[in-house]
């Protein structure tokens, strides 16, 4: 079959046009596909940045929580130490508001003479004003350590008034220990040991208290002090031996 020139040209143009349309169509589809990828990539990039921002925020919050936790642990440790110190002070009779503890003596102001201090101390002891009595006895002992009136009897009354006051157990033990150390043959020697043991019981030092009771049981059975303790010995032994 012979195709003339005009017909061939038309056919060629038709084929070329069809081919061009197909190429354009594929190009457009490719462009749309690329555009979709770019949009998707852009969205992923935005999400990635947002996720990184969230991660940074969470990391900051975690670090902040760690810092707060560390601070709280430090504060808790400090509070535990303070509570332990206060518990020790309570047991030793030292924990009280010093601003509220009245200074009855005011020695720096009044400059009491020895006889004046003892007169007030003894009078208030009889009236059972034990803290005032204890302070005046203590002032005499501290300010007139070489006075001839400072003996085992005075120290004993100073210790008992301090014990009855309950304000300062260390002060009580200090006076009683002086008797035990300096006056081993004194009539107040065993009494000082007994009152010291009772003071230690007030402090919560039950082992030391029981040791005092055992010392009386073994060494001082024929004494008024043991007669007092013996009636309570079994109860004391069960409660404080261990």
FISE-376996 format. One record per residue (C-alpha): residue number from 1; residue in one letter; x, y, z. Coordinates in steps of 0.02 Angstrom, whole numbers, plus 32768, in hexadecimal, padded with zeros to 4 digits. Layout:
residues N
NODE NUM a X Y Z;
...
***
This chain:
residues 242
NODE 1 x 8000 8000 8000;
NODE 2 x 8047 80A7 7FCE;
NODE 3 x 802C 8139 8045;
NODE 4 x 8035 81E2 7FF5;
NODE 5 x 809C 826E 8042;
NODE 6 x 800C 82D1 808C;
NODE 7 x 7FC1 823A 80E1;
NODE 8 x 806A 8207 8127;
NODE 9 x 8086 82B3 816D;
NODE 10 x 7FDE 82B0 81C4;
NODE 11 x 8003 8205 820A;
NODE 12 x 80AE 823C 8247;
NODE 13 x 8067 82D6 8299;
NODE 14 x 7FDF 8270 82ED;
NODE 15 x 805E 81F3 8331;
NODE 16 x 80D1 8280 8369;
NODE 17 x 8041 82D9 83BE;
NODE 18 x 800A 823B 8416;
NODE 19 x 80BB 8219 844E;
NODE 20 x 80D1 82CC 848B;
NODE 21 x 802E 82C4 84EC;
NODE 22 x 8064 8222 853E;
NODE 23 x 810C 826D 856D;
NODE 24 x 80B9 8308 85B3;
NODE 25 x 803E 829C 8612;
NODE 26 x 80C9 8233 865D;
NODE 27 x 812D 82CF 8684;
NODE 28 x 8098 831B 86DD;
NODE 29 x 807C 827B 873F;
NODE 30 x 8134 8277 876D;
NODE 31 x 812C 832D 87A3;
NODE 32 x 8092 8309 880E;
NODE 33 x 80EA 8272 885A;
NODE 34 x 8184 82DA 8881;
NODE 35 x 8116 8360 88CA;
NODE 36 x 80C0 82DF 893A;
NODE 37 x 816B 82A1 8974;
NODE 38 x 81A2 8353 8998;
NODE 39 x 8104 8378 89FA;
NODE 40 x 8117 82D4 8A59;
NODE 41 x 81CF 82FB 8A7A;
NODE 42 x 81A1 83A9 8AB5;
NODE 43 x 811C 8363 8B2A;
NODE 44 x 8196 82E1 8B6C;
NODE 45 x 8217 836A 8B87;
NODE 46 x 8198 83D1 8BE9;
NODE 47 x 8165 8339 8C50;
NODE 48 x 821B 830F 8C6E;
NODE 49 x 823F 83C0 8CAB;
NODE 50 x 81A6 83BB 8D1C;
NODE 51 x 81DB 8311 8D5F;
NODE 52 x 828B 8351 8D81;
NODE 53 x 8241 83E7 8DDB;
NODE 54 x 81D6 8372 8E46;
NODE 55 x 826D 8304 8E6B;
NODE 56 x 82D2 839C 8EA0;
NODE 57 x 8243 83D6 8F0E;
NODE 58 x 8232 832B 8F5F;
NODE 59 x 82EF 8320 8F79;
NODE 60 x 82EB 83CC 8FCB;
NODE 61 x 8259 8398 903B;
NODE 62 x 82B3 82F6 906A;
NODE 63 x 8350 8358 9096;
NODE 64 x 82E8 83D4 90F8;
NODE 65 x 8295 8344 9157;
NODE 66 x 8340 82F8 917B;
NODE 67 x 837C 839E 91BF;
NODE 68 x 82E0 83B1 922A;
NODE 69 x 82F2 82FE 9266;
NODE 70 x 83A8 831B 9294;
NODE 71 x 8378 83B9 92F1;
NODE 72 x 82EB 835F 934C;
NODE 73 x 8361 82D1 937C;
NODE 74 x 83DB 8350 93C4;
NODE 75 x 834E 83A6 9424;
NODE 76 x 830B 82FF 9463;
NODE 77 x 83B9 82CF 949F;
NODE 78 x 83C9 8376 94F9;
NODE 79 x 831E 8360 9549;
NODE 80 x 834B 82B0 9583;
NODE 81 x 83EA 82F3 95D5;
NODE 82 x 8388 837F 9627;
NODE 83 x 8306 8304 9669;
NODE 84 x 838E 8292 96AD;
NODE 85 x 83E2 8326 9703;
NODE 86 x 833D 835E 974C;
NODE 87 x 8319 82AE 9789;
NODE 88 x 83C4 82A9 97DE;
NODE 89 x 83A3 8353 982B;
NODE 90 x 82FA 8319 986A;
NODE 91 x 8348 827F 98B8;
NODE 92 x 83D1 82E5 990B;
NODE 93 x 8358 8369 9949;
NODE 94 x 83AD 83F0 98E2;
NODE 95 x 8322 8411 9864;
NODE 96 x 82BF 84A6 989B;
NODE 97 x 82A7 8556 985F;
NODE 98 x 8336 85B3 98B1;
NODE 99 x 82E0 8658 988F;
NODE 100 x 8250 861C 98FC;
NODE 101 x 82BE 85D6 9987;
NODE 102 x 82C1 8659 9A0E;
NODE 103 x 8368 868A 9A57;
NODE 104 x 8340 869A 9B0F;
NODE 105 x 83F0 86C4 9B46;
NODE 106 x 842D 874C 9ACD;
NODE 107 x 84D5 8742 9B24;
NODE 108 x 8529 87C0 9AB0;
NODE 109 x 84AC 8843 9AE8;
NODE 110 x 8495 881F 9BA1;
NODE 111 x 8541 87D9 9BCE;
NODE 112 x 84F9 876C 9C58;
NODE 113 x 8563 8746 9CEF;
NODE 114 x 857A 868C 9D1A;
NODE 115 x 8508 8695 9DB1;
NODE 116 x 847F 86EA 9D4B;
NODE 117 x 8485 8665 9CC4;
NODE 118 x 8479 85D8 9D42;
NODE 119 x 83EC 862A 9DA2;
NODE 120 x 8380 8639 9D06;
NODE 121 x 83B0 858A 9CCA;
NODE 122 x 8382 8538 9D6F;
NODE 123 x 82E1 859A 9D86;
NODE 124 x 82A3 8570 9CD7;
NODE 125 x 82D5 84BA 9CEE;
NODE 126 x 8263 84B3 9D87;
NODE 127 x 81D9 8507 9D22;
NODE 128 x 81F4 8489 9C95;
NODE 129 x 8220 8513 9C1A;
NODE 130 x 82A0 849A 9BD6;
NODE 131 x 82DC 84F4 9B39;
NODE 132 x 82FA 8596 9B96;
NODE 133 x 8350 8536 9C21;
NODE 134 x 83BA 84D6 9BA3;
NODE 135 x 83F2 8576 9B4D;
NODE 136 x 8428 85C7 9BF2;
NODE 137 x 8485 852B 9C29;
NODE 138 x 84D8 8522 9B7E;
NODE 139 x 8508 85DB 9B85;
NODE 140 x 8559 85C0 9C2F;
NODE 141 x 85BC 8529 9BF1;
NODE 142 x 85F8 8582 9B54;
NODE 143 x 8622 862A 9BA0;
NODE 144 x 8666 85F3 9C49;
NODE 145 x 86BE 854C 9C29;
NODE 146 x 8735 8564 9CBD;
NODE 147 x 86B2 8597 9D3C;
NODE 148 x 86B4 852F 9DDB;
NODE 149 x 85F8 8512 9DCD;
NODE 150 x 8610 84B3 9D2B;
NODE 151 x 860B 8400 9D69;
NODE 152 x 85B9 8358 9D46;
NODE 153 x 8515 838A 9D97;
NODE 154 x 8504 8429 9D30;
NODE 155 x 852E 83CA 9C90;
NODE 156 x 84AB 8347 9CBC;
NODE 157 x 8422 83C8 9CD4;
NODE 158 x 845A 841E 9C34;
NODE 159 x 844B 8378 9BD7;
NODE 160 x 83A1 834C 9C21;
NODE 161 x 8357 83F8 9BFD;
NODE 162 x 8397 83EE 9B4B;
NODE 163 x 834F 833E 9B38;
NODE 164 x 82A5 8374 9B7A;
NODE 165 x 82A6 840A 9B05;
NODE 166 x 82C0 8399 9A6F;
NODE 167 x 8304 842A 9A09;
NODE 168 x 83BA 83F6 99FA;
NODE 169 x 83EC 8340 9A15;
NODE 170 x 84A2 8361 99EB;
NODE 171 x 84A9 83E1 9A78;
NODE 172 x 845E 835F 9AED;
NODE 173 x 84DE 82DB 9ABE;
NODE 174 x 856D 8358 9ACB;
NODE 175 x 8546 837D 9B82;
NODE 176 x 852A 82C6 9BAF;
NODE 177 x 85C9 828F 9B56;
NODE 178 x 862C 830B 9BBE;
NODE 179 x 85EF 82B5 9C5C;
NODE 180 x 8617 8208 9C16;
NODE 181 x 86C5 8240 9BE0;
NODE 182 x 86F9 82AE 9C72;
NODE 183 x 869A 8266 9D06;
NODE 184 x 869F 81A6 9CFE;
NODE 185 x 8683 8198 9DBB;
NODE 186 x 85F6 8217 9DC2;
NODE 187 x 854C 81EA 9E09;
NODE 188 x 8508 8230 9D65;
NODE 189 x 8575 81C0 9CF8;
NODE 190 x 84F5 8135 9CDD;
NODE 191 x 8469 81B4 9CCD;
NODE 192 x 84CB 820C 9C45;
NODE 193 x 84DE 8167 9BE8;
NODE 194 x 8424 8143 9BF6;
NODE 195 x 83EC 81F0 9BBE;
NODE 196 x 8468 81E8 9B2F;
NODE 197 x 841C 8142 9AF8;
NODE 198 x 836D 818D 9AFF;
NODE 199 x 83A9 8221 9A97;
NODE 200 x 83F0 81A9 9A16;
NODE 201 x 8347 8152 9A11;
NODE 202 x 82F7 81FB 99EB;
NODE 203 x 8373 8210 995D;
NODE 204 x 8340 816A 9914;
NODE 205 x 83E8 811A 9942;
NODE 206 x 8395 807E 9986;
NODE 207 x 8431 8011 997E;
NODE 208 x 8491 8088 99F0;
NODE 209 x 83FC 8090 9A66;
NODE 210 x 83F3 7FD2 9A71;
NODE 211 x 84AF 7FCB 9A92;
NODE 212 x 8496 803F 9B27;
NODE 213 x 840B 7FD0 9B6A;
NODE 214 x 8479 7F36 9B56;
NODE 215 x 8507 7F8E 9BB1;
NODE 216 x 8494 7FAD 9C45;
NODE 217 x 8457 7EF9 9C41;
NODE 218 x 8508 7EB4 9C45;
NODE 219 x 8563 7F33 9CB2;
NODE 220 x 84E6 7F92 9D1C;
NODE 221 x 8460 7F15 9D4D;
NODE 222 x 845A 7F4C 9E04;
NODE 223 x 8435 8002 9DDE;
NODE 224 x 8398 806E 9DDE;
NODE 225 x 83AF 808C 9D24;
NODE 226 x 83A9 7FD2 9CFC;
NODE 227 x 8310 7FBD 9D6A;
NODE 228 x 82B9 8039 9CFA;
NODE 229 x 82F9 7FE8 9C5A;
NODE 230 x 82E1 7F33 9C8F;
NODE 231 x 8224 7F40 9C95;
NODE 232 x 8227 7F71 9BDD;
NODE 233 x 82BC 7F08 9BA6;
NODE 234 x 8260 7E7F 9B47;
NODE 235 x 81FB 7EFD 9AE7;
NODE 236 x 8298 7F62 9AC3;
NODE 237 x 82F7 7EC7 9A8C;
NODE 238 x 826E 7E8F 9A14;
NODE 239 x 825C 7F3C 99C9;
NODE 240 x 830E 7F7C 99BF;
NODE 241 x 8387 7EE9 99C3;
NODE 242 x 8399 7EE3 9906;
***
